[in-house]
Structures are given as structure tokens and as C-alpha cells.
Amino acid sequence: MEQERSERGRGYGRPFPPKPVEIGKEYDVEVQETSRRGEGIARIEGLVTFIPNTKPGDRVRIRITRISRRFAEAEKV
């Protein structure tokens, strides 16, 4: 039982699906909204991506710098 639990993670909730992005890869996105911290937000296949120094309506090329469980962070290229 113990080994079975460790293979599934912490044993609660459902596992997070694989992310549609990879660290270091570049993507063309359109910023859709602004976060509470003032960063632009774009979605890549549903994954929320935070991009500093952008605003809604910007079409930018980004590079992924960090991937978290529920979001990613990127920088403008």
C-alpha cells in the first residue's frame, strides 16, 4: 500500500496533466488580461502564463522561464 501511494504522489486529489510548454522554448502569444501584480496574462493551451512588462492586446514572442503546477512564467524575447 505504501509503495502504491508514493507512485501516485501524495495520495490525494488528481494528478496534474503534463504541461503544454517547456522551459526555454519560445511561443507567440497574445496577452489577454492583467494580473494583480501588473503582469500580462496569456494562455497557452489553457495554461496561464505570466509575462512582465506587457499589457492586454500585446502580441509578443516569449520564452518560458519557470513552470509551476498551475501556471508558467515567461519573459519577452
N, C-alpha and C positions, 0 to 999 in steps of 0.2 A: 504494500500500500504506500509506503513512504517513497519508494522509487517512482511509483506511478504519479504521485503528486508533484515531485520535483520536475518531471518531464513536461508537465502541463503549466508550469510556472508556480505561482503562489497558491494555487488551489481555489481561487475564487474568480468570478467574472468570466468573461470570454476573452480569448487571446486577441491581440490586435493584429489585423491583417498586415501583410507586407506593405511597405511604403512605396508609393509610385515615383519616388525621387531617390537620388543617391548623392551623397556628399561629394562636392567637387564638380558635379555635372551642371551644365548650363541649360536654361529654359527661357523661352519667350513667353511673357505673361502680361496680362492687363490687371492693374491694381483696381480693386473693386470698392474698397472701403478703407477707413482709417481706424486703427486700434486706439485703445485708451491711452497708450503711451505715445501716440502720434505716428506710429509706423504704418506704412501701407500694408494692406492685406490682399493677397491674391490666392486663388485656389488652384491647385494642380491635381486634377482627377479627384477633387473633393478634399484634398489635404490642405489645411490652412497654412499659408506661408507668409511670414512677417518680413517686410523689406523696409529698412530705414531709408529716410530721405526721399520718399515717394508719396504721391497723393492719388486719390481716385481719378481714374481716367488715363493715368500714365501707362504707356506700353513700353515695357523695359525688358532687357535681357538680364537674367540674374544667374548667380552661382550659389548653389546650396552650401551653407557653412555649418549647419547643425540640424540634426533630426531628433525630435523628441517623440514621445508616444503619440501625441495628438496634434502636433504641429511641426513645422520646419522653420528655420531662419535662413535668410539669404542676403546677399549683397548685390548691388548693381554692378554690372560689368562695364 
